[in-house]
Structure formats: structure tokens, C-alpha cells
Amino acid sequence: MLALRLLNVVAPAYFLCISLVTFVLQLFLFLPSMREDPAAA
């Protein structure tokens, strides 16, 4: 029962951290390339 409650707390936080990390990675990887493309073209 305790493990289930712990999982209920940890799982959403884990999911939020993963999505936040992927969002930040996309921001750092894709935004500079989008900014450089119009300048190059």
C-alpha cells in the first residue's frame, strides 16, 4: 500500500521532469537552427 502511494507521487513528478528536460533540449537544439536558417538563406 505504501509503495503504491509512493508510486502515485513519484510517477507524475518523474513524467514532469522528463517532459521538461525534453522541452528544454528542444529549445536549445531547434531554436538556434531556426534562427540561423533565415540568416543563411
N, CA, C and O atoms as a GROMACS GRO file, in nm:
protein
  164
    1MET      N    1   0.084  -0.120   0.000
    1MET     CA    2   0.000   0.000   0.000
    1MET      C    3   0.088   0.126   0.000
    1MET      O    4   0.060   0.223  -0.071
    2LEU      N    5   0.194   0.123   0.080
    2LEU     CA    6   0.285   0.238   0.087
    2LEU      C    7   0.358   0.257  -0.045
    2LEU      O    8   0.378   0.369  -0.092
    3ALA      N    9   0.399   0.144  -0.105
    3ALA     CA   10   0.470   0.151  -0.232
    3ALA      C   11   0.380   0.210  -0.341
    3ALA      O   12   0.425   0.287  -0.426
    4LEU      N   13   0.252   0.174  -0.336
    4LEU     CA   14   0.157   0.224  -0.436
    4LEU      C   15   0.139   0.375  -0.421
    4LEU      O   16   0.134   0.448  -0.520
    5ARG      N   17   0.130   0.420  -0.297
    5ARG     CA   18   0.116   0.564  -0.273
    5ARG      C   19   0.242   0.639  -0.317
    5ARG      O   20   0.235   0.747  -0.375
    6LEU      N   21   0.358   0.580  -0.289
    6LEU     CA   22   0.485   0.639  -0.328
    6LEU      C   23   0.493   0.649  -0.480
    6LEU      O   24   0.538   0.750  -0.535
    7LEU      N   25   0.449   0.543  -0.548
    7LEU     CA   26   0.448   0.542  -0.694
    7LEU      C   27   0.354   0.650  -0.747
    7LEU      O   28   0.384   0.716  -0.846
    8ASN      N   29   0.240   0.668  -0.680
    8ASN     CA   30   0.144   0.770  -0.720
    8ASN      C   31   0.204   0.910  -0.711
    8ASN      O   32   0.168   0.999  -0.788
    9VAL      N   33   0.296   0.930  -0.617
    9VAL     CA   34   0.360   1.061  -0.600
    9VAL      C   35   0.478   1.076  -0.695
    9VAL      O   36   0.498   1.183  -0.754
   10VAL      N   37   0.556   0.970  -0.711
   10VAL     CA   38   0.680   0.978  -0.788
   10VAL      C   39   0.654   0.980  -0.938
   10VAL      O   40   0.721   1.052  -1.011
   11ALA      N   41   0.557   0.900  -0.984
   11ALA     CA   42   0.534   0.887  -1.128
   11ALA      C   43   0.501   1.020  -1.197
   11ALA      O   44   0.563   1.050  -1.299
   12PRO      N   45   0.407   1.101  -1.146
   12PRO     CA   46   0.378   1.230  -1.212
   12PRO      C   47   0.499   1.324  -1.210
   12PRO      O   48   0.526   1.392  -1.309
   13ALA      N   49   0.572   1.328  -1.099
   13ALA     CA   50   0.688   1.414  -1.088
   13ALA      C   51   0.795   1.369  -1.187
   13ALA      O   52   0.859   1.452  -1.252
   14TYR      N   53   0.815   1.237  -1.199
   14TYR     CA   54   0.911   1.182  -1.293
   14TYR      C   55   0.873   1.218  -1.436
   14TYR      O   56   0.958   1.258  -1.515
   15PHE      N   57   0.744   1.205  -1.468
   15PHE     CA   58   0.694   1.237  -1.602
   15PHE      C   59   0.714   1.386  -1.631
   15PHE      O   60   0.754   1.423  -1.742
   16LEU      N   61   0.685   1.470  -1.532
   16LEU     CA   62   0.702   1.614  -1.550
   16LEU      C   63   0.848   1.649  -1.574
   16LEU      O   64   0.879   1.733  -1.659
   17CYS      N   65   0.938   1.586  -1.499
   17CYS     CA   66   1.081   1.613  -1.516
   17CYS      C   67   1.127   1.572  -1.655
   17CYS      O   68   1.202   1.645  -1.719
   18ILE      N   69   1.081   1.455  -1.703
   18ILE     CA   70   1.121   1.407  -1.835
   18ILE      C   71   1.071   1.501  -1.943
   18ILE      O   72   1.146   1.537  -2.034
   19SER      N   73   0.945   1.542  -1.934
   19SER     CA   74   0.889   1.631  -2.037
   19SER      C   75   0.957   1.768  -2.033
   19SER      O   76   0.978   1.830  -2.137
   20LEU      N   77   0.991   1.814  -1.913
   20LEU     CA   78   1.059   1.943  -1.900
   20LEU      C   79   1.198   1.936  -1.963
   20LEU      O   80   1.240   2.029  -2.033
   21VAL      N   81   1.269   1.826  -1.937
   21VAL     CA   82   1.404   1.809  -1.994
   21VAL      C   83   1.398   1.803  -2.146
   21VAL      O   84   1.479   1.866  -2.213
   22THR      N   85   1.302   1.728  -2.201
   22THR     CA   86   1.290   1.719  -2.346
   22THR      C   87   1.252   1.855  -2.405
   22THR      O   88   1.300   1.891  -2.513
   23PHE      N   89   1.166   1.931  -2.335
   23PHE     CA   90   1.128   2.064  -2.382
   23PHE      C   91   1.248   2.157  -2.388
   23PHE      O   92   1.267   2.230  -2.485
   24VAL      N   93   1.330   2.153  -2.282
   24VAL     CA   94   1.450   2.239  -2.277
   24VAL      C   95   1.549   2.198  -2.385
   24VAL      O   96   1.610   2.283  -2.449
   25LEU      N   97   1.564   2.067  -2.405
   25LEU     CA   98   1.655   2.019  -2.510
   25LEU      C   99   1.608   2.065  -2.646
   25LEU      O  100   1.690   2.109  -2.728
   26GLN      N  101   1.479   2.057  -2.672
   26GLN     CA  102   1.425   2.103  -2.800
   26GLN      C  103   1.450   2.252  -2.816
   26GLN      O  104   1.485   2.299  -2.924
   27LEU      N  105   1.432   2.328  -2.708
   27LEU     CA  106   1.454   2.472  -2.711
   27LEU      C  107   1.598   2.502  -2.750
   27LEU      O  108   1.623   2.587  -2.836
   28PHE      N  109   1.694   2.433  -2.688
   28PHE     CA  110   1.836   2.462  -2.713
   28PHE      C  111   1.883   2.407  -2.846
   28PHE      O  112   1.974   2.464  -2.907
   29LEU      N  113   1.821   2.296  -2.894
   29LEU     CA  114   1.869   2.234  -3.018
   29LEU      C  115   1.802   2.292  -3.140
   29LEU      O  116   1.868   2.314  -3.242
   30PHE      N  117   1.671   2.318  -3.133
   30PHE     CA  118   1.597   2.354  -3.254
   30PHE      C  119   1.583   2.504  -3.274
   30PHE      O  120   1.579   2.551  -3.388
   31LEU      N  121   1.577   2.582  -3.165
   31LEU     CA  122   1.561   2.727  -3.180
   31LEU      C  123   1.683   2.793  -3.246
   31LEU      O  124   1.664   2.876  -3.334
   32PRO      N  125   1.806   2.759  -3.208
   32PRO     CA  126   1.921   2.820  -3.276
   32PRO      C  127   1.925   2.787  -3.424
   32PRO      O  128   1.960   2.873  -3.505
   33SER      N  129   1.892   2.666  -3.462
   33SER     CA  130   1.893   2.626  -3.603
   33SER      C  131   1.784   2.702  -3.679
   33SER      O  132   1.803   2.740  -3.795
   34MET      N  133   1.669   2.725  -3.614
   34MET     CA  134   1.562   2.802  -3.676
   34MET      C  135   1.604   2.948  -3.693
   34MET      O  136   1.566   3.013  -3.790
   35ARG      N  137   1.682   2.998  -3.599
   35ARG     CA  138   1.727   3.137  -3.605
   35ARG      C  139   1.834   3.155  -3.712
   35ARG      O  140   1.840   3.259  -3.777
   36GLU      N  141   1.918   3.053  -3.731
   36GLU     CA  142   2.028   3.066  -3.826
   36GLU      C  143   1.982   3.045  -3.970
   36GLU      O  144   2.043   3.099  -4.062
   37ASP      N  145   1.876   2.968  -3.989
   37ASP     CA  146   1.831   2.937  -4.125
   37ASP      C  147   1.791   3.060  -4.207
   37ASP      O  148   1.833   3.072  -4.322
   38PRO      N  149   1.710   3.152  -4.154
   38PRO     CA  150   1.675   3.271  -4.234
   38PRO      C  151   1.797   3.356  -4.265
   38PRO      O  152   1.804   3.416  -4.372
   39ALA      N  153   1.892   3.363  -4.174
   39ALA     CA  154   2.013   3.443  -4.196
   39ALA      C  155   2.097   3.380  -4.306
   39ALA      O  156   2.156   3.451  -4.388
   40ALA      N  157   2.103   3.248  -4.308
   40ALA     CA  158   2.181   3.179  -4.411
   40ALA      C  159   2.112   3.189  -4.545
   40ALA      O  160   2.177   3.204  -4.648
   41ALA      N  161   1.978   3.182  -4.545
   41ALA     CA  162   1.902   3.191  -4.670
   41ALA      C  163   1.872   3.336  -4.701
   41ALA      O  164   1.808   3.366  -4.802
   0.00000   0.00000   0.00000
